[in-house]
Amino acid sequence: MSDIVYAPGPSSTTVYAPGGSVLTAPADWVLLPPGDAALTRRVKAAGEHWVVQEKKGRRSFSKGVWAPASTIDQIRKDLEAERSTESYAKRKVADAKRREKVQTEYVGDFFQTVLEFLDFHVDHAKLAQQMAQAITDHATPVGSGTVARTKRIPVEQRAEAAVIAWMRHQTTAYDSMKIPRVKGKRREVRRMLASRSKQLLRQYRKGESISNDCPLQQVFSG
């Protein structure tokens, strides 16, 4: 069963319940800030608590967990004792190596998937390699928050979305555009720019002769 999610309230000791009512945290509760995943998990598993998230646009950001101060203090002490042991230190090193291996493999797979999506003619093979590398370097770092880090869609779709997003920022005037604050307008502009980017990609896939003022050529001309 998933947690009920509360929103930050009008004061530092209150939250908004899903129905909109304001709740005040019990006097013996404190807000555990985000940052220590193991501590947060154990506090949530220990008993009654309130998960607090703030929604900004389509994204939600953790603001912490309200729970009894005594519970948080005891679990924190238990964790500190565990983390001081030699076996814990060895496990952390092993976990770090495993994550690094997984990340290295993913970066390689993503690069190859981007290259396959670009599918440039052999005459533009060098540019395809440069472009795939630039997109992979931008999109795959852990914590980057890019579409390449999501697991909700297949890697092929991630690669396509990453290419289009990279081209939007690198080969169009999107970042300097004055887009009206009208619902749906930014999405409309992105669709229009995506269409242009896909047309440009088709030229490279066909092996057409490309002028030096092509925005893709400009990106890698230095």
N, C-alpha and C positions, 0 to 999 in steps of 0.2 A: 504494500500500500504506500503510495507516494505521500510526501509531506504536504500539508496545507501551506501555501506560500502567502506571506504577508508583505505589505508594502510599508516603507518608512512612514511613520505617522507625523503629525504636525509638531511634535516635540521629541526630544531625544529619548524619552522613555515610553513612547507610544508607537503603535503600528496600526495600519489600516487592515482590517479583516477583508476577505474576499467580497463580502457583501457591502463594504463601505463603512462599516461601523469602526469607531476608534477604540482600541483596547490599550490599557495601561499595563506595562509589565509589572509583575509582582515585585514587592520591595526587596525580596532576597534573590532576584534574578539579575544577571548582567548580560551585556551583549558581547558575545565572543566574535571578534572581527575575523574576516576570511584571511586565509594565508597558510594555515596549518591543516592540510586535508585530513590527516590521521586523527588529530584532536577533534576536528569538527565531526568526523564520522562517528567517533566513539561517544561524543556528547549527544548526538542525535539518537544513537542506539540505546543510551542510558535511561531515557525516560522522556517526560514532557518537555517540549521545546517549541520555539517559533522560528521558522526559517524566514529570513527577510531578504527580499530582492527588490531592486528598483528597475523598472522598465524604461528604457530610452530608445524610442523608435521600435525597431523589431527585436532589439537585443535586451536581455535581462542581465543585471549585474548583482552579484551577491553583496549584501550589506552585513552579513553575519548571521549568527544564531543566538537568540535569547534562550537562556537556560539557568537553572539554579546555580548561583556562584559556587556553592560547596561542591556540586557535581563537576563543574569545570575545573576547579582547583585540584580535586582529587585525581581526575583523569590526567591533568597536566603533569602532576607529580609522578604518576605511574608511567607516563610516556617518557619523562626525563630519565627515570631509572632504567627503562628499557634501552633508551638511546645511548646510555653511557656504557653499555656492554660491548665487548669485543665482537661477539657474534652479530650484533646489530650493525657495527661498522663494516664487517665483511659483507653482510647482506646488501648494504647500501652500495658498496663498490661493485658487487656483482649486478645489482639492478641497473646501475649507471651504465655498465658495459653492455648489458642487454638492450637498454633503450638506445644507446649509441649505434649498436648493430642494426636494430630495427629502423632507425632513422636513416642510416646510410643506405640501406636496401631500398627504403621508400623513395629517397631522393633519386637514386638510380632508375628505379621503375618509373617515377614521374617524368624524369627527363626523357626517357625513351617513349613514353606515352605522348608527351607533347610533340616530340619529333615526328611520331606517326600521324598525329593529327595535322601537323603543318603539311606534311607530304609534299614538300617542294620538289620541283623538277631538279634533275641532277645539276643543271646549270646554276642553281641557287642553293646547292647543298651546304656551302660554307655559311651562308647567311642563316640557313635553317638551324645549323649547329649553334651559332652565336645566339640566335633568338631563343632557342630551347634552353640554353644554359642561363641566359638572363632571366627568363621567366621562372625557371626552376629555382634559381638563387633567391628570387624575390618571394616566391609563393610557398616554399616548403619549410622554412625555419619553424621549429616548435614555438607555439605561442604567437605566431604571426597573425592569426585570425583570418587568414585568407581562405578562399574556397578550397584550396588544395589540402587544407587541414581537416575538412569535414569528411565524415564517413557516411553521410546520409545519401550520397549519390555515388555511382560508379566512378572509378578513377578516370575513365575516358571522358565523362562529363566534366569532371573537375579540371582536367587538362584543357578542354575546350573553353570552359569558363575563365580559366586563368589566362589563356592566350588573349581572349577578347578584352578582359579587364586590363591586362598589361598594355595592349594596343590602345585602349581608350586613353590611358594616361601618357603613353609615350609617343603616339603618332597622331593625336588629335588635340584640339584646343580645349578639351573638356575641362581641365583644371582651372582655366581662366575664364570659362563661360559664365555669364550672368544669367542664371536660370531662374525664371520667376517662381516664387514660392506658391505654386499652384499644385494641388494634389494631382499626382500622375505625370506632371510635366518632366521631372527628372528621369522618370522611367522611360518616357517617350523619347527624350534626348538620347538616353543610353541605347535604346533600340535602334535609333537612326544611325548612331555612330557604329554600333555593332554591324549593321548592314554594310556600311562603308568598309569596315575592317575585313569582313568576309569577302567582299568584292576584291579588295587588295590581295588577300590571300589566294584567291582564285588565279590572279595573274601570275603569281609565283609558282603555283602548282602546274600551270600550263607551260611554264618556261618562256613566257613572253619577255621581250626586251624591256628593261626597266630604266627609266630616266634617273639621273643622279639626284634630282630633287624629290624623289619618292621619300615619304616620311620614314619608311623603314631603313632606307639607305642612309638617311641623315642620322638615325640613332647610332649606327655602327660605323659611321665614316671616320670618327676620331680614333 
